[in-house]
Amino acid sequence: MQLEELQQSRFSELLQSEFQVLDDPAAEFAVRLVEVIDRSNTPHQEVFTLLFHGPANYFISQGIHKLKHRNLGEIEIFLVPVGQDKDGFHYEAVFNRFVS
């Protein structure tokens, strides 16, 4: 999948769906896309944030991670842990891209 295809509208269609984390084949697990937040878009720039929720028994460190979604295929995105609750960990991915 190309960067141009990773648009806010595409992710909005995938709310509440699961993405498999493929970093370690021996420990695959899923994170759920729980929110897509619109940030200061202009006619030439798209800025948005994705918030994921993962299980409590797996932690993803800050960095680039390979995810797989049944509709998107495999993608690599930079995830940052941003919180924790009794059910697991929260992660954020920020997109800031120019559009033509």
DSSP file (Angstrom, degrees, kcal/mol; ACC not computed):
  #  RESIDUE AA STRUCTURE BP1 BP2  ACC     N-H-->O    O-->H-N    N-H-->O    O-->H-N    TCO  KAPPA ALPHA  PHI   PSI    X-CA   Y-CA   Z-CA
    1    1 A M              0   0    0      0, 0.0     2,-0.2     0, 0.0    71,-0.0   0.000 360.0 360.0 360.0 135.8    0.0    0.0    0.0
    2    2 A Q    >   -     0   0    0      1,-0.1     3,-1.6    73,-0.1     4,-0.5  -0.547 360.0-116.4 -88.3 152.8    1.3    3.4   -0.9
    3    3 A L  G >  S+     0   0    0      1,-0.3     3,-1.6    -2,-0.2    -1,-0.1   0.855 113.7  63.1 -55.1 -38.0    1.4    6.4    1.4
    4    4 A E  G 3  S+     0   0    0      1,-0.3    -1,-0.3     3,-0.0    93,-0.0   0.763  99.2  56.0 -60.8 -24.2   -1.1    8.3   -0.8
    5    5 A E  G <  S+     0   0    0     -3,-1.6     2,-1.8     1,-0.2    -1,-0.3   0.613  83.2  88.4 -84.3 -12.4   -3.7    5.6   -0.1
    6    6 A L    <   +     0   0    0     -3,-1.6     2,-0.2    -4,-0.5    -1,-0.2  -0.551  63.0 157.1 -88.7  75.3   -3.5    6.0    3.7
    7    7 A Q     >  -     0   0    0     -2,-1.8     4,-1.9     1,-0.1     3,-0.3  -0.644  55.2-116.3-102.6 156.3   -6.1    8.7    3.9
    8    8 A Q  H  > S+     0   0    0      1,-0.2     4,-2.5    -2,-0.2     5,-0.2   0.902 115.6  54.2 -56.4 -43.9   -8.3    9.8    6.8
    9    9 A S  H  > S+     0   0    0      1,-0.2     4,-1.2     2,-0.2    -1,-0.2   0.866 106.0  53.1 -61.5 -36.0  -11.4    8.7    5.0
   10   10 A R  H  4 S+     0   0    0     -3,-0.3     4,-0.3     1,-0.2     3,-0.3   0.922 111.9  44.1 -65.5 -44.3  -10.0    5.2    4.4
   11   11 A F  H >< S+     0   0    0     -4,-1.9     3,-1.6     1,-0.2    -2,-0.2   0.854 105.6  62.2 -69.8 -33.8   -9.2    4.7    8.1
   12   12 A S  H >< S+     0   0    0     -4,-2.5     3,-1.1     1,-0.3    -1,-0.2   0.843  99.1  56.5 -60.4 -32.4  -12.6    6.2    9.1
   13   13 A E  T 3< S+     0   0    0     -4,-1.2    -1,-0.3    -3,-0.3    -2,-0.2   0.671 105.1  54.0 -69.6 -16.4  -14.3    3.3    7.3
   14   14 A L  T X  S+     0   0    0     -3,-1.6     3,-2.0    -4,-0.3    19,-0.3   0.269  74.6 143.9-104.5   9.9  -12.2    0.9    9.4
   15   15 A L  T <  S+     0   0    0     -3,-1.1    19,-0.2     1,-0.3     3,-0.1  -0.207  72.5  13.3 -53.2 139.6  -13.2    2.2   12.9
   16   16 A Q  T 3  S+     0   0    0     17,-3.5    -1,-0.3     1,-0.3     2,-0.2   0.538 100.6 122.7  69.0  11.2  -13.6   -0.6   15.5
   17   17 A S    <   -     0   0    0     -3,-2.0    16,-2.4    16,-0.3     2,-0.3  -0.616  61.6-109.2 -98.2 165.1  -11.9   -3.1   13.3
   18   18 A E  E     -A   32   0A   0     14,-0.2     2,-0.4    -2,-0.2    52,-0.4  -0.686  19.2-162.0 -99.5 145.3   -8.8   -5.1   14.1
   19   19 A F  E     -A   31   0A   0     12,-2.9    12,-2.4    -2,-0.3     2,-0.3  -0.993  21.2-132.4-119.4 126.2   -5.2   -4.8   12.8
   20   20 A Q  E     -AB  30  68A   0     48,-2.8    48,-2.0    -2,-0.4     2,-0.6  -0.627  14.5-136.1 -77.5 135.7   -2.9   -7.8   13.4
   21   21 A V  E     -AB  29  67A   0      8,-3.5     8,-0.8    -2,-0.3     3,-0.3  -0.858  22.0-176.5 -93.8 118.6    0.6   -6.8   14.7
   22   22 A L        +     0   0    0     44,-2.9    45,-0.1    -2,-0.6    -1,-0.1   0.153  46.9 110.6-105.8  17.5    3.1   -8.8   12.7
   23   23 A D  S    S+     0   0    0     43,-0.3    -1,-0.2     1,-0.2     5,-0.1   0.870  88.8  26.2 -61.7 -38.2    6.4   -7.8   14.4
   24   24 A D    >   -     0   0    0     -3,-0.3     3,-2.3     3,-0.2    -1,-0.2  -0.932  67.0-158.0-131.4 107.0    7.0  -11.2   16.0
   25   25 A P  G >  S+     0   0    0      0, 0.0     3,-0.6     0, 0.0    -1,-0.1   0.759  95.8  57.2 -56.7 -24.6    5.4  -14.2   14.2
   26   26 A A  G 3  S+     0   0    0      1,-0.2    -3,-0.0    -3,-0.1     0, 0.0   0.617 115.6  35.3 -80.5 -12.2    5.6  -16.2   17.5
   27   27 A A  G <  S+     0   0    0     -3,-2.3    -1,-0.2    -6,-0.1    -3,-0.2  -0.291  76.7 165.1-138.4  51.1    3.5  -13.5   19.3
   28   28 A E    <   +     0   0    0     -3,-0.6     2,-0.3    -6,-0.1    -6,-0.1  -0.466   9.5 156.1 -71.2 141.9    0.9  -12.2   16.9
   29   29 A F  E     -A   21   0A   0     -8,-0.8    -8,-3.5    -2,-0.2     2,-0.3  -0.924  32.7-110.8-153.7 174.4   -1.9  -10.2   18.4
   30   30 A A  E     -A   20   0A   0     -2,-0.3     2,-0.3   -10,-0.3   -10,-0.2  -0.850  12.4-160.0-118.5 150.2   -4.4   -7.5   17.4
   31   31 A V  E     -A   19   0A   0    -12,-2.4   -12,-2.9    -2,-0.3     2,-0.4  -0.935  21.3-133.2-117.9 149.8   -5.0   -3.9   18.1
   32   32 A R  E     -AC  18  53A   0     21,-2.9    21,-2.2    -2,-0.3     2,-0.8  -0.876  12.7-127.9-106.9 133.5   -8.4   -2.2   17.5
   33   33 A L  E     + C   0  52A   0    -16,-2.4   -17,-3.5    -2,-0.4   -16,-0.3  -0.707  36.6 168.3 -77.3 112.4   -8.8    1.1   15.7
   34   34 A V  E     +     0   0A   0     17,-2.6     2,-0.3    -2,-0.8    18,-0.2   0.632  55.5  16.2-105.6 -17.1  -10.9    3.0   18.2
   35   35 A E  E     - C   0  51A   0     16,-1.4    16,-2.7     2,-0.0     2,-0.5  -0.973  46.2-161.9-159.7 142.1  -10.8    6.6   16.9
   36   36 A V  E     - C   0  50A   0     -2,-0.3     2,-0.5    14,-0.2    14,-0.2  -0.988  22.9-161.6-122.4 117.5   -9.8    8.7   13.9
   37   37 A I  E     - C   0  49A   0     12,-3.0    12,-2.3    -2,-0.5     2,-0.3  -0.888  11.2-138.5-110.2 123.7   -9.3   12.4   14.8
   38   38 A D  E     - C   0  48A   0     -2,-0.5     2,-0.4    10,-0.2    10,-0.2  -0.611  22.6-170.3 -76.9 132.6   -9.3   15.1   12.2
   39   39 A R  E     - C   0  47A   0      8,-2.6     8,-0.7    -2,-0.3    -2,-0.0  -0.994  52.4 -47.3-128.6 125.8   -6.6   17.8   12.8
   40   40 A S  E     -     0   0A   0     -2,-0.4     2,-0.2     1,-0.1     8,-0.1   0.609  68.6-172.7  25.7  56.8   -6.2   21.1   11.0
   41   41 A N  E     -     0   0A   0      6,-0.1     5,-0.2     5,-0.1    -1,-0.1  -0.495   4.7-175.2 -74.2 147.2   -6.7   19.9    7.4
   42   42 A T  E >   - C   0  45A   0      3,-2.7     3,-0.8    -2,-0.2     5,-0.0  -0.802  45.4 -93.8-128.2 173.1   -6.2   22.4    4.5
   43   43 A P  T 3  S+     0   0    0      0, 0.0     3,-0.1     0, 0.0    -2,-0.0   0.747 128.1  34.7 -60.7 -20.6   -6.7   22.1    0.8
   44   44 A H  T 3  S+     0   0    0      1,-0.2    55,-2.0    56,-0.1     2,-0.4   0.412 118.0  50.1-113.9   0.5   -3.0   21.1    0.5
   45   45 A Q  E <   -CD  42  98A   0     -3,-0.8    -3,-2.7    53,-0.3     2,-0.5  -0.997  56.3-159.9-146.2 136.6   -2.4   19.1    3.7
   46   46 A E  E     + D   0  97A   0     51,-3.2    51,-2.7    -2,-0.4     2,-0.5  -0.972  15.0 178.0-117.0 122.8   -4.2   16.3    5.5
   47   47 A V  E     +CD  39  96A   0     -8,-0.7    -8,-2.6    -2,-0.5     2,-0.3  -0.988  14.0 147.0-127.6 123.5   -3.4   15.9    9.3
   48   48 A F  E     -CD  38  95A   0     47,-2.2    47,-3.2    -2,-0.5     2,-0.4  -0.984  32.9-136.2-152.8 161.6   -5.1   13.2   11.3
   49   49 A T  E     -CD  37  94A   0    -12,-2.3   -12,-3.0    -2,-0.3     2,-0.4  -0.955   8.8-153.3-123.0 138.3   -4.5   10.9   14.3
   50   50 A L  E     -CD  36  93A   0     43,-3.1    43,-2.1    -2,-0.4     2,-0.5  -0.931   8.6-159.4-107.7 135.0   -5.3    7.2   14.7
   51   51 A L  E     -CD  35  92A   0    -16,-2.7   -17,-2.6    -2,-0.4   -16,-1.4  -0.969  11.1-173.8-115.8 127.9   -5.9    5.8   18.2
   52   52 A F  E     -CD  33  91A   0     39,-2.9    39,-2.3    -2,-0.5     2,-0.4  -0.824  13.7-149.8-115.8 154.6   -5.6    2.1   18.7
   53   53 A H  E     -CD  32  90A   0    -21,-2.2   -21,-2.9    -2,-0.3    37,-0.2  -0.997  18.8-176.4-125.4 129.6   -6.3   -0.1   21.8
   54   54 A G  E     - D   0  89A   0     35,-3.2    35,-1.0    -2,-0.4   -23,-0.2  -0.730  32.2 -80.8-120.1 170.1   -4.3   -3.3   22.4
   55   55 A P  E >   - D   0  88A   0      0, 0.0     3,-0.8     0, 0.0    34,-0.4  -0.189  32.0-122.1 -69.4 161.1   -4.4   -6.1   24.9
   56   56 A A  T 3  S+     0   0    0     31,-0.8    32,-0.2     1,-0.2    31,-0.0   0.723 107.0  61.5 -74.6 -22.3   -2.9   -5.8   28.4
   57   57 A N  T 3  S+     0   0    0      1,-0.1     2,-0.4     2,-0.0    -1,-0.2   0.453 102.8  53.4 -89.6   1.4   -0.6   -8.8   27.9
   58   58 A Y    <   -     0   0    0     -3,-0.8     2,-0.4     2,-0.0    31,-0.2  -0.999  65.2-164.5-133.7 138.4    1.3   -7.3   24.9
   59   59 A F        -     0   0    0     -2,-0.4     2,-0.6    29,-0.1    -3,-0.1  -0.977   7.5-152.6-123.2 135.2    3.1   -4.0   24.8
   60   60 A I        -     0   0    0     -2,-0.4     3,-0.1     5,-0.0     2,-0.1  -0.927  16.3-143.0-106.0 121.5    4.2   -2.2   21.7
   61   61 A S        -     0   0    0     -2,-0.6    18,-0.2     1,-0.1     2,-0.1  -0.382  38.2 -78.7 -77.4 162.3    7.2    0.1   22.1
   62   62 A Q  S    S+     0   0    0     -2,-0.1     2,-0.3    16,-0.1    18,-0.2  -0.382  89.5  72.5 -61.0 132.2    7.5    3.4   20.2
   63   63 A G  E    S- E   0  79A   0     16,-2.2    16,-2.8    -2,-0.1     2,-0.4  -0.930  87.1 -37.7 153.2-174.4    8.6    2.8   16.6
   64   64 A I  E     - E   0  78A   0     -2,-0.3     2,-0.4    14,-0.3    14,-0.2  -0.677  57.1-175.9 -83.2 129.7    7.6    1.5   13.2
   65   65 A H  E     - E   0  77A   0     12,-2.8    12,-2.2    -2,-0.4     2,-0.6  -0.961  26.0-124.3-130.2 145.1    5.4   -1.6   13.3
   66   66 A K  E     - E   0  76A   0     -2,-0.4   -44,-2.9    10,-0.2   -43,-0.3  -0.788  34.0-179.4 -90.4 122.8    4.0   -3.8   10.6
   67   67 A L  E     -BE  21  75A   0      8,-3.2     8,-2.8    -2,-0.6     2,-0.4  -0.865  13.2-154.4-119.0 154.2    0.3   -4.1   10.8
   68   68 A K  E     -BE  20  74A   0    -48,-2.0   -48,-2.8    -2,-0.3     2,-0.4  -0.996   9.6-177.2-132.7 131.6   -2.1   -6.1    8.7
   69   69 A H  E  >  - E   0  73A   0      4,-2.3     4,-2.9    -2,-0.4   -50,-0.1  -0.966  33.5-126.1-125.2 143.4   -5.8   -5.4    8.0
   70   70 A R  T  4 S+     0   0    0    -52,-0.4    -1,-0.1    -2,-0.4     4,-0.1   0.781 111.9  35.4 -60.8 -26.8   -8.1   -7.6    6.0
   71   71 A N  T  4 S+     0   0    0      2,-0.1    -1,-0.2     1,-0.1   -57,-0.0   0.736 126.7  35.6 -96.9 -26.5   -9.1   -4.6    3.8
   72   72 A L  T  4 S-     0   0    0      1,-0.3     2,-0.2   -71,-0.0    -2,-0.2   0.719  91.4-147.6 -98.1 -25.2   -5.8   -2.7    3.6
   73   73 A G  E  <  -E   69   0A   0     -4,-2.9    -4,-2.3     2,-0.0     2,-0.4  -0.629  56.2 -13.8  83.6-152.4   -3.3   -5.5    3.6
   74   74 A E  E     +E   68   0A   0     -2,-0.2     2,-0.3    -6,-0.2    -6,-0.2  -0.687  67.6 169.5 -90.3 136.7    0.1   -4.9    5.3
   75   75 A I  E     -E   67   0A   0     -8,-2.8    -8,-3.2    -2,-0.4     2,-0.5  -0.966  26.4-139.5-138.2 154.9    1.2   -1.4    6.3
   76   76 A E  E     +E   66   0A   0     -2,-0.3     2,-0.3   -10,-0.2   -10,-0.2  -0.980  30.6 167.8-116.3 124.2    4.0   -0.1    8.3
   77   77 A I  E     -E   65   0A   0    -12,-2.2   -12,-2.8    -2,-0.5     2,-0.7  -0.958  39.1-110.7-136.1 155.3    3.2    2.8   10.6
   78   78 A F  E     -E   64   0A   0     -2,-0.3     2,-0.4   -14,-0.2    16,-0.3  -0.751  38.4-168.6 -85.8 116.5    4.9    4.6   13.5
   79   79 A L  E     -E   63   0A   0    -16,-2.8   -16,-2.2    -2,-0.7    14,-0.2  -0.859   9.2-166.3-110.6 143.5    3.1    3.9   16.7
   80   80 A V  E     -F   92   0A   0     12,-1.9    12,-2.4    -2,-0.4     2,-0.3  -0.995  24.4-124.7-126.9 126.2    3.6    5.6   20.1
   81   81 A P  E     +F   91   0A   0      0, 0.0    10,-0.3     0, 0.0     3,-0.1  -0.554  34.7 169.8 -67.8 131.3    2.2    4.3   23.4
   82   82 A V  E     -     0   0A   0      8,-2.6     2,-0.3     1,-0.3     9,-0.2   0.382  52.9 -18.0-126.7   1.2    0.1    7.0   24.9
   83   83 A G  E     -F   90   0A   0      7,-1.1     7,-2.8     2,-0.0     2,-0.3  -0.976  48.2-132.7 173.2 175.2   -1.8    5.4   27.8
   84   84 A Q  E     +F   89   0A   0     -2,-0.3     2,-0.2     5,-0.3     5,-0.2  -0.993  15.3 178.6-149.5 143.9   -3.0    2.4   29.6
   85   85 A D  E >   -F   88   0A   0      3,-2.9     3,-0.9    -2,-0.3    -2,-0.0  -0.740  53.4 -82.1-131.7-173.8   -6.3    1.3   31.2
   86   86 A K  T 3  S+     0   0    0      1,-0.2   -30,-0.1    -2,-0.2     3,-0.1   0.736 127.8  48.5 -65.1 -21.2   -7.4   -1.9   33.0
   87   87 A D  T 3  S-     0   0    0      1,-0.2   -31,-0.8   -32,-0.1     2,-0.3   0.589 121.8 -72.4 -96.3 -12.3   -8.0   -3.6   29.6
   88   88 A G  E <   -DF  55  85A   0     -3,-0.9    -3,-2.9   -33,-0.2     2,-0.3  -1.000  62.6 -36.7 157.6-157.4   -4.8   -2.8   27.8
   89   89 A F  E     -DF  54  84A   0    -35,-1.0   -35,-3.2   -34,-0.4     2,-0.4  -0.766  37.4-139.8-110.9 150.5   -2.6   -0.2   26.1
   90   90 A H  E     -DF  53  83A   0     -7,-2.8    -8,-2.6    -2,-0.3    -7,-1.1  -0.884  19.7-170.7-108.7 140.7   -3.5    2.8   23.9
   91   91 A Y  E     -DF  52  81A   0    -39,-2.3   -39,-2.9    -2,-0.4     2,-0.4  -0.953   6.4-153.3-132.5 150.1   -1.3    3.7   20.9
   92   92 A E  E     -DF  51  80A   0    -12,-2.4   -12,-1.9    -2,-0.3     2,-0.4  -0.955   7.7-171.6-126.4 142.1   -1.3    6.7   18.6
   93   93 A A  E     -D   50   0A   0    -43,-2.1   -43,-3.1    -2,-0.4     2,-0.5  -0.997  13.3-156.7-129.4 127.7   -0.2    7.2   15.0
   94   94 A V  E     -D   49   0A   0     -2,-0.4     2,-0.5   -16,-0.3   -45,-0.2  -0.904   3.6-163.4-109.5 130.4   -0.1   10.7   13.5
   95   95 A F  E     +D   48   0A   0    -47,-3.2   -47,-2.2    -2,-0.5     2,-0.3  -0.948  14.2 169.3-112.6 130.5   -0.4   11.4    9.8
   96   96 A N  E     +D   47   0A   0     -2,-0.5     2,-0.4   -49,-0.2   -49,-0.2  -0.849  20.8 156.5-140.5  98.2    0.7   14.7    8.3
   97   97 A R  E     -D   46   0A   0    -51,-2.7   -51,-3.2    -2,-0.3     2,-0.3  -0.945  40.5-121.2-134.4 148.3    0.9   14.6    4.6
   98   98 A F  E     -D   45   0A   0     -2,-0.4     2,-0.3   -53,-0.2   -53,-0.3  -0.623  27.2-157.4 -81.8 142.6    0.7   17.0    1.6
   99   99 A V              0   0    0    -55,-2.0   -95,-0.0    -2,-0.3     0, 0.0  -0.914 360.0 360.0-120.2 149.5   -2.1   16.4   -0.9
  100  100 A S              0   0    0     -2,-0.3   -56,-0.1   -55,-0.0    -1,-0.1   0.452 360.0 360.0-101.6 360.0   -2.1   17.5   -4.5
